[in-house]
Every structure is written in structure tokens, then in C-alpha cells.
């Protein structure tokens, strides 16, 4: 688990390089070192600030519409968004299908209905100001169908689609069908070059911008590649310069780059403005809009945000997507850590020099073979109540309590195919309906926990995504005494540099 303390020198260095960091006194005096000029997005001038689209029911129509109404680019999440009954109550997403495929079809239907609902709310809220985008995760189950289903009913309402978590090659084709702009989310110039050469060059006129999401500082799922070290954060400046060079080679000199992840005060990014190495640029805010009056998250979640300290947000790899992700360290993440720590390799038959010691497991006391030291550890775990053992795809055993084992099995059986491929349940939306690997009990049902926390679930026992700069809520006097701004107030403050 990697916390914000890992990034402290990097953040401090980035701040020093900001060359325009405003002192508190200069903010009070209302001085701004460099003008924040409008940018043209989808044919309209808007403020170069974007609300990041955040997961299940967290960036909704009210929050994104309010952001657009303030002159920026609002983004609502198209990932299993909420819909409402005639009394205005959230319709619970309950799955009644007997098979995974039947439940997957229910999920897609919920997602389309919710996306349409939130798009209409956002459109009414924005009052024809700003721009409105829908955010889709490419690794979401049924992503193409959901996007098309929402757009079929929302022509003229949504101006753009942002998409990340994977390589969304078909994004441009879908956007072209509906004549809207598209904004791929990438974490390297290399990734964008692959997208451009394979697909995007055919639809260059509708490429509204490229979102560079810092894989070390952004909240939620991160785009770290296998060649990048999660323990060695890199300065985004040279990485974005490299992205701009790739874009310029493709003739995209005037296409904006949207910097996402780690953006808090624009004063720290002043050297990016009017910088020919960066080119046209806008900035995306994901974590800061969580703490607004229009944000739909619970009051307990908002209270937790203002209490966060450096190191409270961790980068981890428990997600069933296989991606790294950044979330607040709580009992939920600690349990996943401990679950993986109670893990030993095994073989079904003895292996000389490696697994020579028999270990009886399960109700039937079946024999597997481990080394002597691991048998001692396993016996200790079982003596402490972790009597159930579950096999992983990597030929290891984890040891959990009977209650936890039952919850894991229940969640795996109840899978509704929320991802294109899920390590936890082994679901895949391919023809076989399976990843071909064993279900991995070291992970969790991401749909379940994100739905829970988005709808007043415990903030300690559910996954709570946040960017690594979230601790700055506690250091900003603006939020003292329980102050929660409106989106309009937040946007106005951001435009001052703070």
C-alpha cells in the first residue's frame, strides 16, 4: 500500500517548480499572476476547468450541471448512475436474474436509464451555460451499449464523452455516430499514439481534447503501466510535454490537453499557462468537487474528507479490474491487506525441496502440501479463527473467517457483470462468460461496495476513492468550521488560483 507520504517530496517539488505559487496574502488581496483565459471546447468558449466524472452515482446531474452553469465543463458519471421513482427516491439496483448473463442485462438497463436521468438533470441545471460531458469507463461491463443507449435519448444534451480505464479504440467511432466530441483519458504519450494510429486519426475533427491523468496522484483507478514503478512518482510536466509532442506530430497543435490528478490550486500550475511546450491546456478537478453542497455523497463522507491527513490515501492493487487505484485507507482496505497477508503457496501433491509438509484443509480435511514454516503460520491463523481457506488463481491459499468466506462466495455467485472482465468473480463479457481463471478471493465486488458508499453506506467498511491531495481539505482554512461551498463558490475560488 502506497500512501501520500510516498509523494510528499514530489508534490513539494512540483509546487516549487510552479513559479507562480500565490501567497495567502496575494490571494486575500485578490491578485492573480496570470490570467485564466477561456478555452474553446466543443465549439464554445468555457473556463478551462473540468469536473472529473467520478464513479457510481458520485458525479451526478446536479453536480455536473452546476459546474457547467458556473462556466466550466461538467461531467456526470455514466457508470450505473441513479434513476428515481415518481416520488424522487433513488431506485435501488436490485438484480433478480438467475444467471450472470440475465443480471448483466439488468445492469445495462439500469445504467442506461440512470445515465439518461442524470443527463436530463444536468442539462436543466446548467441553463445552457458551459459544456456537459458523460464519463464512461471502457472496462465497465457493456460500456458501448450503455453509451449508445444514453446518447440515443440525449441528442443535443450531451456535448462530449470522456473515457478511460483501458484503451477505448471504438470511442471515436461512437462519438462520430452521434456527432459529439470525445476525450480519451490516458497516462502517457505512448498510449495516445497507439489510440491515434489505430483509430482516432479517422475522426480527428471530433477529438475535443486529451485528458492526461497522473497515474500516481489521481483518485480512483490509475493508468500505471507494467514498466512504471508505483513507488517512484514522476513529474507530470515532462510527461505532458511528451504527449504534446506526439499530438503536434499528428497535427493536433490546437487540441487541448486536460491535466487531471493532483490539481488543487491553479496557482501551482501557472507555468503551464501560455506555455508553448504544453500548448492549450485545461485542468480537471476530481476530489475538490466532492466537498460541495451539490455533491451527492453522504455527510459522513464529507466530514471524513476534511479530517484526512497526509498518507491517508493509498495506492493499491486489490481492484478486480487489475488496475491500481487510489482510495482512503480504512477498515475496508486494511481487511484486504490482512487477507492477502494470510496467504501461503501450496501444491496438491508433494514437491521435494519445496512443498513436502501435508496440511489438512476444509471440512473434509483434504491434504495439500506446503513448506513446514507455512504450515506453522497456517495453523496459527486457524487457531485465531481464520479457519476457512480459499484457493487463488496463483496456487495459493488465503485464510479467512467463516463469515468472511460466506460473504466472498455470496458476492461471487451474485455477480452481475459490472466489468468487462472481473478477477474477483471470473466473469467476462466474452462468449465464454469467463476470464478462464479461477475467481480471486483476494479482491472484492466493486459494484457492491461503490453502490453502498454512494448510498449512505459506512465510510469505514466500503471503498472510498479519493485523490492523493485530499488531505489538503484539512489544511485549507476555507473549509474550517464545517464550511461547505456551493459549486459556484468553488469554481469562483478556483479561478482566483486557489
Secondary structure by P-SEA (a helix, b strand, c coil): ccccccaaaaaaaaaaaccccccaaaaaaccccccbbbbbccccccccccccccccccccaaaaaaaaaaccbbbbbccbbbbbcccccccccccccccaaaaaaaaaaaaaaaaaaaaaaaaaaaccccbbbbbbcccccaaaaaaaaaaaaccccccbbbbccccccaaaaaaaaacbbbbbbbccaaaaaaaaacccccccccccbbbbcccccccccccccccccccccccaaaaaaaaaaaaaaaccccbbbbbcccccccccccccccccccccbbbbbcccccccccccccaaaaaaaaacccccccccccccccbbbbbcccaaaaaaaaaaaabbbbbcccccccccbbbbbcccbbbbbbcaaaaaaaaaaaaacccbbbbccccbbbbbcaaaaaaaaaaaaacccccccccccccccccccccccccccccccaaaaaaaaaccccccccbbbbccccccccccccccccccccaaaaaaaaaacc
